[in-house]
Amino acid sequence: MTNILMIYPEFPDTFWSFKHALKFIRKKAFAPPLGLLTVAAMLPPEWEKRLVDLNVTRLAQQDLAWADYVFISAMIVQREAARAVIARCQQAGVPVVAGGPLFTSEHTSFPTVDHFVLNEAEITLPLFLADLERGDPQRIYATAEFPELCQTPVPLWELADLKQYASISVQFSRGCPFDCDFCNITALLGRRPRTKTAAQIIAELDRIYALGWRGSIFFVDDNFIGNKQQLKREVLPALIDWRRGKSGLGFSTELSINLADDEELMTMMVEAGFTSVFVGIETPDDKGLAECSKFQNRGRDLVESVRRMQHAGMQVQGGFIVGFDSDTPSIFQRQIEFIQKSGIVSAMVGLLQALPGTQLHARLKNEGRLTSEGSGDNVDGSTNIIPKMDLDVLRDGYKNILDQIYSPKLYYERITTFLREYKPPKLRGHLEPQHLLALWRSIYQLGIKGAERVHYWKLWLWTLFHKPRLFPQAIELAIFGYHFRRVCELHA
């Protein structure tokens, strides 16, 4: 019998960790590690498997004593936590098998890892397993090929303690048809969107539902609308049919802004249960968009595109960047004004970083403008490039953006702007005790104890009088604001 210990390193306190918000609902992490659980489903069924997600539990010495191999996966932002895990495994004498985005990009930085299964496991994992069975596993397994996803199995969610998570992740596609120069998605996963079948997605959802999950489900696609025709023809109709008679289970995802150009697709997504989308907007400056090859965002009224999605019934979360070569000091106020006007409540603003494998990284390395490997944390206030703008001016301007947009006054104004524009379909309520708990905790933490209490109670009254159906969303966004402010304070 072979014992496999799957370990997921801890996330630092970042914008997307939602650590401070999760405390309101007594959850420990946002979502279980989809990559590791998918790899677990690809391993021989007779092998014993355990998951230790360090975001929800500790790694005990008896876990390492039990394991024949440790499988570890991580993203760049988990780099230091991954090093600590690997050191413990080495000390315990347990061989480490590493894969995922961090190791695919930076495997040479981890000399003590025994085996690397890089790129996409559908291709490289079977090669490793075959060599392991023969007793001759190699150190590195890599491929330049991009597999189809029609054979990707249902992840082993049973290994995770789902009660500890606020959401659960599924994946419909990999790859993105666009080629933004700062993004490492196309380097890792290619520009041709590869998709699962509708039947695969429904099988995954059936398994999640059978395990008792009734909460949020996040489609972690690089660009959910990369293959619009398959979405319209197969996947969305299947999701619409699947959700009939089911409460809860709201969907969210990330996609490109050209969704706003397709009324039919937006209508179908909302009918299927999509309530929130993350969009990479980056900058309101057209020169910046041209510089980073964000052509899908050019030549359009970006605020109007956001409005269309809000009017269709989806909250828009946005990603923004400062530090492009074309940026001048005026960009900081322009970003603030755009974010406020658009009603994008969850606005992630980061300093430009050059990640390995990107066109930006290659160009700046050529120019001798790289200073470090980059943290992978969008809002830690660091950059690994030598910018054209004076670095102190850039850092001060960036800090001012965060100070402004997450100040109670501007943040709560943005919630009201969003609620005015948001036109959701008939809400399918699924009230759980944790929602009432979050409400009472928000009253104490935000309405009594917090510096934002005046704005909090104004939002209460405004929402109850003008948008009473959206009261749960208003409270949720107020709680998110508490998390964002704490993260900004951490990096101040």
C-alpha positions, -999 to +999 in steps of 0.1 A: +000+000+000+013+035-010+004+064+013+002+098-004+000+130+016-012+160-004+000+193+012-012+227+002+009+256+016-006+285+035-016+317+017-003+350+030-028+376+040-037+389+006-066+406-012-081+373-024-075+354+008-105+370+024-091+359+058-106+388+077-140+384+061-141+347+066-140+351+103-175+366+102-189+333+090-165+310+109-147+297+078-110+292+076-102+294+039-118+305+006-117+272-013-101+238-011-071+232-035-087+221-067-054+211-084-043+187-057-077+172-054-078+166-092-043+150-091-055+128-062-083+115-085-056+106-111-036+085-087-041+047-085-074+041-066-058+015-043-034+041-029-043+058+004-046+096+001-049+124+027-050+161+023-035+186+047-045+221+036-023+244+058-049+272+054-073+252+076-052+228+097-017+221+108+008+196+095+015+171+122+046+149+125+025+118+124+012+129+090+047+129+077+055+096+094+025+080+077+034+093+042+054+074+016+054+105-006+043+141-002+026+158-032+027+196-030+013+222-053+014+260-050+011+294-067+038+320-067+024+339-038+028+307-017+065+305-024+079+309+011+052+287+027+061+260+001+098+263+011+089+257+047+068+226+039+096+211+017+121+217+045+099+198+070+095+169+045+133+168+039+139+167+077+114+139+080+129+119+052+098+119+030+103+123-008+085+153-023+067+154-056+060+190-067+038+205-094+016+235-102+022+270-113+050+279-088+071+249-096+064+250-134+078+285-134+106+282-108+116+246-103+153+254-105+148+274-073+139+242-053+170+220-053+157+197-025+125+186-042+129+150-053+105+149-083+089+176-104+057+168-123+053+201-142+029+216-167-004+198-169-008+165-150-029+149-176+003+144-196+032+144-171+017+125-141+011+092-160+048+093-171+059+097-135+036+070-122+048+045-149+085+052-140+077+049-103+061+015-108+092+004-126+113+017-097+131+043-118+113+077-113+131+107-130+135+141-113+117+162-139+087+155-160+077+184-183+058+189-216+052+216-241+019+200-251-015+211-240-039+182-232-075+180-240-097+180-208-122+153-218-105+127-196-099+149-166-115+131-136-139+145-110-117+158-081-116+139-048-134+166-028-140+139-002-104+145+010-113+180+021-132+191+051-157+212+031-172+228+063-140+248+066-144+266+033-165+295+020-166+284-016-156+254-038-139+255-072-146+238-105-129+242-138-146+242-173-116+254-194-079+262-195-062+288-216-071+322-228-075+335-264-059+369-255-022+375-249-017+403-223+020+407-219+021+407-181+000+376-177+016+341-174-016+322-183-008+318-219+028+308-211+015+281-187-017+270-205-017+284-240-040+306-260-064+279-273-092+274-247-095+237-240-128+227-224-145+199-205-178+186-218-211+196-203-215+161-190-182+164-171-192+196-154-226+182-144-209+151-130-187+173-109-216+194-097-236+163-089-208+151-067-205+184-049-242+185-043-242+149-031-216+158-005-241+184+009-225+215-006-250+244-009-227+274-010-209+294-036-191+277-066-162+294-083-153+285-119-116+290-119-112+292-157-085+315-171-112+331-192-147+315-188-159+329-221-129+318-241-152+294-261-185+312-263-202+288-287-197+258-265-210+278-235-241+288-253-247+255-271-239+230-243-226+241-209-250+270-200-281+251-210-269+221-190-263+244-159-297+261-163-314+227-163-292+213-134-300+242-111-338+239-114-353+232-080-320+237-062-314+265-038-282+283-031-252+273-053-245+307-068-217+307-094-189+332-100-160+332-124-133+353-142-136+365-178-128+392-202-147+425-206-160+415-241-188+397-223-205+431-222-208+429-260-229+397-259-264+403-244-275+367-251-245+352-233-249+375-202-286+366-200-278+328-202-250+332-175-274+349-151-301+324-157-275+296-150-268+312-117-237+334-122-239+364-098-203+377-099-175+380-124-139+392-121-126+413-150-091+424-157-096+461-165-060+472-156-062+509-165-084+535-180-055+549-200-054+537-236-016+540-239-013+516-209-037+492-225-018+493-258+015+488-240+004+456-223-014+443-254-048+444-236-065+450-270-099+436-259-102+466-235-093+493-261-118+513-281-146+510-257-163+529-229-150+507-200-175+522-175-204+515-198-192+479-203-192+474-165-227+489-164-240+464-189-228+435-168-243+451-136-276+457-154-276+421-166-275+409-130-238+404-122-215+421-098-182+431-114-150+427-095-120+443-112-082+441-114-062+472-119-025+479-124-002+510-121+034+511-131+032+508-169+060+527-187+034+550-202+019+560-168+024+595-155+015+608-120-020+616-132-028+579-135-033+576-097-063+600-096-076+587-128-077+551-114-095+564-083-121+583-103-127+553-126-131+528-098-156+551-080-176+559-111-178+523-122-192+510-089-166+482-089-166+475-051-140+448-050-112+466-069-078+449-067-051+475-076-015+463-078+019+475-088+031+460-121+051+428-116+070+408-142+063+371-137+085+344-152+073+331-186+056+364-196+065+386-225+069+414-200+095+394-180+114+386-212+114+422-224+125+437-191+151+411-185+165+421-220+165+457-208+182+449-175+152+462-156+144+432-134+153+435-097+139+402-082+117+372-089+084+390-079+061+382-050+030+372-069+010+392-044-010+418-063-014+442-034+017+440-013+031+472-026+062+456-043+074+455-078+103+436-093+109+460-122+127+493-125+099+516-136+101+546-159+083+567-133+103+576-102+100+547-078+091+568-048+064+587-068+050+554-080+049+538-045+034+570-029+008+572-057-001+536-054-005+539-016-027+569-021-050+548-044-055+522-017-059+548+011-086+565-010-106+536-025-107+516+008-114+546+030-148+541+046-163+571+028-153+562-007-158+524-002-194+528+010-201+553-017-190+527-042-213+501-026-242+524-031-232+532-067-231+494-074-265+487-057-281+515-078-269+499-110-273+462-101-304+446-115-304+409-104-330+384-114-354+370-088-332+360-059-332+324-049-325+327-012-308+301+008-304+315+043-281+296+066-272+302+103-238+315+092-255+344+073-273+355+105-240+351+124-222+373+098-249+400+102-246+401+140-209+402+138-210+430+113-232+450+136-207+447+164-174+449+144-185+475+118-215+492+132-204+496+168-166+491+171-155+501+136-143+535+124-167+531+095-198+528+118-215+560+105-211+548+069-222+513+078-255+525+093-261+549+064-258+519+041-283+500+062-309+527+060-303+535+023-305+498+013-336+491+034-354+521+019-342+519-017-330+483-024-344+460+004-339+429-017-302+436-019-297+440+018-277+407+021-254+419-007-249+452+010-238+436+043-216+411+025-198+440+007-194+459+039-177+428+054-154+426+024-145+462+029-133+453+064-110+426+050-096+449+023-088+477+048-070+452+070-049+440+041-041+476+030-031+484+066-008+453+066+011+466+036+011+503+045 
